[in-house]
Amino acid sequence: MPDNARTDQESLAAARETVIEALVQVYGLYGLPDLLGRIYGVLFFAEHPLGLDEIATELGVSKATVSVNVRILEGVGSIRKVWQKGSRRDYYEAERDFTRMMTEALEKKMRREIEITSAAISRSKELLAEVEHSPDRQTAERAKLYRQFVQNLEVQYRLSDRIVAAIVDAIRG
């Protein structure tokens, strides 16, 4: 192999590895294991969908480990299962549209956060209404204070909901 061909191959490998390492760091920002970033990176640079065996071989890990982590990546929308004619095995490809992937993840996570918090706010307001007129003055005052805190939280979440909707609308254009 000529020296320049080897250099070109090394440059290709270095470019690929640079992005994969960045993906590892990005997944790490969300508290996710390095392997998720590596699997996503392998699929991101794959020229065709890959099976679990191919991914495991490339990364030097077990097929079972890859399988578990692939399910996580599917769940967050980073990769998808694709059908290969004539094969019963599962194959995967990366979602390469980062804008779509990030928008969907942000929207899904924020909507769930708002749903959880809204339910808690409603329940908290019901409970506080029961004690706001307590004969115990200290309890009644604390209930009113808590109601203010909860109402402030409710206002913030309504604003957050509008902000998320505006961001998603702007990105989807």
Rosetta blueprint (number, residue, H / E / L):
1 M L
2 P L
3 D H
4 N H
5 A H
6 R H
7 T H
8 D H
9 Q H
10 E H
11 S H
12 L H
13 A H
14 A H
15 A H
16 R H
17 E H
18 T H
19 V H
20 I H
21 E H
22 A H
23 L H
24 V H
25 Q H
26 V H
27 Y H
28 G H
29 L H
30 Y L
31 G L
32 L L
33 P L
34 D H
35 L H
36 L H
37 G H
38 R H
39 I H
40 Y H
41 G H
42 V H
43 L H
44 F H
45 F H
46 A L
47 E L
48 H L
49 P L
50 L E
51 G E
52 L H
53 D H
54 E H
55 I H
56 A H
57 T H
58 E H
59 L H
60 G L
61 V L
62 S L
63 K H
64 A H
65 T H
66 V H
67 S H
68 V H
69 N H
70 V H
71 R H
72 I H
73 L H
74 E H
75 G H
76 V L
77 G L
78 S L
79 I E
80 R E
81 K E
82 V E
83 W L
84 Q L
85 K L
86 G L
87 S L
88 R L
89 R L
90 D L
91 Y E
92 Y E
93 E E
94 A E
95 E L
96 R L
97 D L
98 F H
99 T H
100 R H
101 M H
102 M H
103 T H
104 E H
105 A H
106 L H
107 E H
108 K H
109 K H
110 M H
111 R H
112 R H
113 E H
114 I H
115 E H
116 I H
117 T H
118 S H
119 A H
120 A H
121 I H
122 S H
123 R H
124 S H
125 K H
126 E H
127 L H
128 L H
129 A H
130 E H
131 V H
132 E L
133 H L
134 S L
135 P L
136 D L
137 R H
138 Q H
139 T H
140 A H
141 E H
142 R H
143 A H
144 K H
145 L H
146 Y H
147 R H
148 Q H
149 F H
150 V H
151 Q H
152 N H
153 L H
154 E H
155 V H
156 Q H
157 Y H
158 R H
159 L H
160 S H
161 D H
162 R H
163 I H
164 V H
165 A H
166 A H
167 I H
168 V H
169 D H
170 A H
171 I H
172 R H
173 G L
